[in-house]
Amino acid sequence: MDHGRQVFTVDLLERYAAKGHGVITCMAAGNDVIVIGTSRGWVIRHDFGAGDSHEFDLSAGRPGDQSIHRVFVDPGGCHCIATVVGPGGAETFYTYAKWTKPRVLSKLKGLVVNVVAWNRQQITEVSTKEVILGTDNGQLHELAVDEKDKKEKYIKFLYELTELPEALMGLQMETASVINETRYYVMAVTPTRLYSFTGFGSLETVFAGYLDRAVHFMELPGDIPNSELHFYIKQRRAVHFAWLSGAGIYHGGLNFGGQHSGNGNFIENKALLNYSKLSEGVEAVKPSSIALSEFHFLLLLENKVKVVNRISENIIEELQFDQTSDSAAKGIIGLCSDATAGLFYAYDQNSIFQVSINDEGRDMWKVYLDMNEYAAALANCRDPFQRDQVYLVQAEAAFSSKDYFRASSFYAKINYILSFEEVTLKFISAGEQDALRTFLLRKLDNLEKDDKCQITMISTWATELYLDKINRLLLEDDSSLENSDSEYQSIIKEFRAFLSDSKDVLDEATTMKLLESYGRVEETVYFASLKGQYEIVVHHYIQQGEAKRALEVLQKPSVSVDLQYKFAPDLIALDAYETVESWMTTKNLNPRKLIPAMMRYSSEPHAKNETHEVIKYLEFCVHKLHNEDPGVHNLLLSLYAKQEDDSSLLRFLECKFGKGPENGPEFFYDPKYALRLCLKEKRMRACVHIYSMMSMHEEAVALALQVDPELAMAEADKVEDDEDLRKKLWLMIAKHVVEQEKGTKRENIRMAIAFLKETDGLLKIEDILPFFPDFALIDDFKEAICSSLEDYNKQIEQLKEEMNDTTHGADNIRNDISALAQRCTVIDRDEECGVCRRKILNAGREFGIGRGYTSVGQMAPFYVFPCGHAFHAQCLIAHVTRCTVETHAEYILDLQKQLTLISSETRRESNGNLASEGSIPSTTSVDKLRSQLDDAIASECPFCGDLMIREISLPFILPDEEQHVLSWDLKPNVGSQRNIPLSV
């Protein structure tokens, strides 16, 4: 025990607390409120929280000497009950903390109240809720008071001890909610018995149930005049109790929610502290009062308080009190406790002493440890050093009893008071390798993650111990290899689980060497797999011939795809089917890198009916994955070419694999390589197809004629855009047909003529005549020649008709051109110009004759469009120049300038009487310029053509019209308005 610091200390709280109203007879406390009763009938209430004090005279109006028998205060310090006794009998009063005058409980007149039980769970500051009062004649009453009523709500009789009528000396109550109902637990004591009551509903219902059934009670021998019952309250709930009985202190735990608590048996871990333990070698003295803390009893013996540990039943301290000389003779009267404040009080006739607790649970771990209650000891430890001591005691006990595995678990939990080396030496000295291994494993569980170096070292040591154990088991029994339930198989599973858990802390190189040195191949492979060394794993499976397991490893997402390429030759040679199936299910696999393995496999002989796995995989790549790699396509083509049946080769050549751009290739193999390969393997039909694909149609037809004339005809028909080439190909076929026929001459001619019909008129009889011998008779070709001449005659007649149609069309065009020069239109006399809005037919001098134009009488030049719009020439030029693009506007202005210059020169020449023939070129030039100007400005109506459409994108207000916009602004405070002319 820690004797350097007292657990309980005594301080004088108040001297002469009765304040001249006699001597102290009783006392109660709750929530820093102390209530004392005096021998003259006074009740004095001290509220240390509020710092005030009140005195009540309960003897007023009563004859004779009055003395306070008992006072009671609730855990909150608000409600107080006091009983006063005198010659006139007993009376009980109730007072509230804020009342200035107590209220007498008239229904209890004549009854001496010894004990009170408060409903701690439901009591409030302004209402007592249910309160049970116990009297000296063995009766129980229920009381309820609300502060606002200023009197009791009711007082009910509950129960009376009839079998053995005794005074009730202690009373406690607890409640618990069970399935939306309230269960009451009531415990009461007399000098010889402890009664237990329980039930649902109200208190009245609970006690009414005991009218027809026996009460559960505990009876102890002996007698004690001042029997007491106390509950220890923790978080407003009773945890354990103590009964000061004649036989000793009966105490135990309280379980109000237990299985047997419904029948009144809610006490567990019962024990009896004999009074003989309180004094050594002398007659046992019974305490006069008791108080209960979490771990201790405070027992009042004469003028001192002995503190007894509730668990060990040893006296740990004796408390002395500084009493006055006149009080020392009668000693300490009693003890009381304040459960809310966690304080205890002792009082004599004049003084009040406060007993404080200083961490009473600090040494409880040692108390439990001395009693070998290790779980409780660990629960009460405050620091790692205390826990280490508990573990050490457990470990030493187990080691002494040769329970080495249990000892190793406890040793592993020790961190401070015993070194790692000391523990390991103990097991090594004892020759307990298995227990040492268990210790190391448990030590690993208890180490922090930051202790990386120590974790790695211990894990490596444990690995070696596992391997040693495995070897020892093999030496002991070789048959354990086949027995799945043997210890060997069990330790193998345990070792693998350890490797899996420790893979991140074990040093890879060291562990691999350790496993290899013990010859544990399977475990080496397993650890390599855990560490991601898949190359070792796959190599091992290939050596064992287990291709499927190797492929399962390679298919893991964490395995690098490079290993697929590295082991592909070995795997496909070991099991081609499983390998190809694995390749087909593996994503992101590049078939090009598998070509060496596939070529090696393909070079080996295979049965005729055997499915070629490489071809299957290449077909999967080409058709399903749409692979475009030329190497893949070339390999597949080469394998097809080596097959006896060329149908697969032809289907492959006819497929169009292009999936990329619109103008992308239709095949991805090398056609030159394919041609060489097919020629080498004598796949002539395939060669014909390749020639055709390479646009080598002459070679294709020539080779097809060696295989099948029908194939040659089909190849010739493929040429559509080159009529000469197509004819040449058909001539090649025709020559072959004529030269190959072996029948009579007349039959040969008939077959040649039939061949001509198959060409759809491409070849004529004259085209194939040179292929026949010179001595062939013309009569044999009479029918064909006549037919050909008839066709020529039809073509000549058709050409004549087309020439006549062309001549008539040309005549019509010439007539239309002549009529166009005479075209005219009618203009209304009020027709307006589309730009200036003036009349078109006004005199030219009013408007101004344009430059480069000749006046028409008195009218200015103008343009009229088929749509009906009309414009003055100058207005049209100005409008088009303004609205068209800059380059076109400059072109128009340049033409107008040239016309002006020529007109000026013409006038000067006229004034100078120049020859008339000299003006002819000038007139021709003017007409040409005027025609160009007409095309530039009058090719279409400016209001109906593209010029108007382009104006949609122009702003409403042009940059040069900003001044006009500003002129429209409204300016306030202007004295006079001005009219601003708008120019059009």
HELIX and SHEET records of a PDB file:
HELIX    1   1 SER A  106  LEU A  108  5                                   3    
HELIX    2   2 GLU A  147  ASP A  149  5                                   3    
HELIX    3   3 LEU A  203  ALA A  208  1                                   6    
HELIX    4   4 GLY A  209  LEU A  211  5                                   3    
HELIX    5   5 SER A  261  ASN A  263  5                                   3    
HELIX    6   6 TYR A  275  LEU A  278  5                                   4    
HELIX    7   7 SER A  325  ALA A  328  1                                   4    
HELIX    8   8 MET A  364  ASP A  370  1                                   7    
HELIX    9   9 TYR A  374  ALA A  379  1                                   6    
HELIX   10  10 PRO A  384  SER A  400  1                                  17    
HELIX   11  11 TYR A  404  ALA A  412  1                                   9    
HELIX   12  12 PHE A  420  ALA A  430  1                                  11    
HELIX   13  13 GLN A  433  ASN A  446  1                                  14    
HELIX   14  14 LYS A  452  GLU A  476  1                                  25    
HELIX   15  15 ASP A  478  LEU A  481  5                                   4    
HELIX   16  16 GLU A  487  SER A  502  1                                  16    
HELIX   17  17 GLU A  508  SER A  517  1                                  10    
HELIX   18  18 VAL A  521  LEU A  530  1                                  10    
HELIX   19  19 TYR A  534  GLN A  543  1                                  10    
HELIX   20  20 ALA A  547  LEU A  554  1                                   8    
HELIX   21  21 ASP A  562  LEU A  574  1                                  13    
HELIX   22  22 ALA A  576  THR A  585  1                                  10    
HELIX   23  23 PRO A  591  LEU A  594  5                                   4    
HELIX   24  24 ILE A  595  SER A  602  1                                   8    
HELIX   25  25 GLU A  613  GLU A  619  1                                   7    
HELIX   26  26 PHE A  620  LYS A  624  3                                   5    
HELIX   27  27 PRO A  630  ALA A  641  1                                  12    
HELIX   28  28 SER A  647  GLU A  654  1                                   8    
HELIX   29  29 PRO A  671  LYS A  680  1                                  10    
HELIX   30  30 MET A  684  MET A  693  1                                  10    
HELIX   31  31 HIS A  697  VAL A  707  1                                  11    
HELIX   32  32 PRO A  709  ASP A  717  1                                   9    
HELIX   33  33 GLU A  723  GLN A  740  1                                  18    
HELIX   34  34 LYS A  745  GLU A  758  1                                  14    
HELIX   35  35 ILE A  765  ILE A  768  1                                   4    
HELIX   36  36 LEU A  769  PHE A  771  5                                   3    
HELIX   37  37 ILE A  778  PHE A  781  5                                   4    
HELIX   38  38 LYS A  782  ALA A  821  1                                  40    
HELIX   39  39 GLY A  844  PHE A  847  1                                   4    
HELIX   40  40 ALA A  873  CYS A  883  1                                  11    
HELIX   41  41 GLU A  886  ASN A  911  1                                  26    
HELIX   42  42 SER A  916  SER A  919  5                                   4    
HELIX   43  43 ILE A  920  ALA A  938  1                                  19    
HELIX   44  44 ASP A  946  ARG A  950  1                                   5    
HELIX   45  45 GLU A  951  SER A  953  5                                   3    
HELIX   46  46 PRO A  959  GLU A  961  5                                   3    
HELIX   47  47 GLU A  962  SER A  967  1                                   6    
SHEET    1   A 4 PHE A   8  GLU A  14  0                                        
SHEET    2   A 4 ILE A 352  ILE A 357 -1                                        
SHEET    3   A 4 LEU A 343  TYR A 347 -1                                        
SHEET    4   A 4 GLY A 334  ASP A 338 -1                                        
SHEET    1   B 4 ILE A  24  GLY A  30  0                                        
SHEET    2   B 4 VAL A  33  THR A  38 -1                                        
SHEET    3   B 4 TRP A  42  ASP A  47 -1                                        
SHEET    4   B 4 ASP A  52  ASP A  57 -1                                        
SHEET    1   C 4 SER A  67  VAL A  73  0                                        
SHEET    2   C 4 HIS A  79  GLY A  86 -1                                        
SHEET    3   C 4 GLY A  89  TYR A  96 -1                                        
SHEET    4   C 4 ARG A 103  VAL A 104 -1                                        
SHEET    1   D 4 VAL A 113  TRP A 118  0                                        
SHEET    2   D 4 VAL A 131  THR A 135 -1                                        
SHEET    3   D 4 GLN A 139  ASP A 146 -1                                        
SHEET    4   D 4 LYS A 151  GLU A 160 -1                                        
SHEET    1   E 4 GLY A 170  VAL A 178  0                                        
SHEET    2   E 4 GLU A 181  VAL A 189 -1                                        
SHEET    3   E 4 ARG A 193  PHE A 200 -1                                        
SHEET    4   E 4 HIS A 216  GLU A 219 -1                                        
SHEET    1   F 4 GLU A 228  LYS A 234  0                                        
SHEET    2   F 4 ARG A 237  LEU A 244 -1                                        
SHEET    3   F 4 ILE A 249  LEU A 254 -1                                        
SHEET    4   F 4 ILE A 267  LEU A 273 -1                                        
SHEET    1   G 4 SER A 289  LEU A 292  0                                        
SHEET    2   G 4 HIS A 296  LEU A 301 -1                                        
SHEET    3   G 4 LYS A 304  ASN A 309 -1                                        
SHEET    4   G 4 ILE A 315  LEU A 319 -1                                        
SHEET    1   H 2 PHE A 862  VAL A 864  0                                        
SHEET    2   H 2 ALA A 870  HIS A 872 -1                                        
END                                                                             
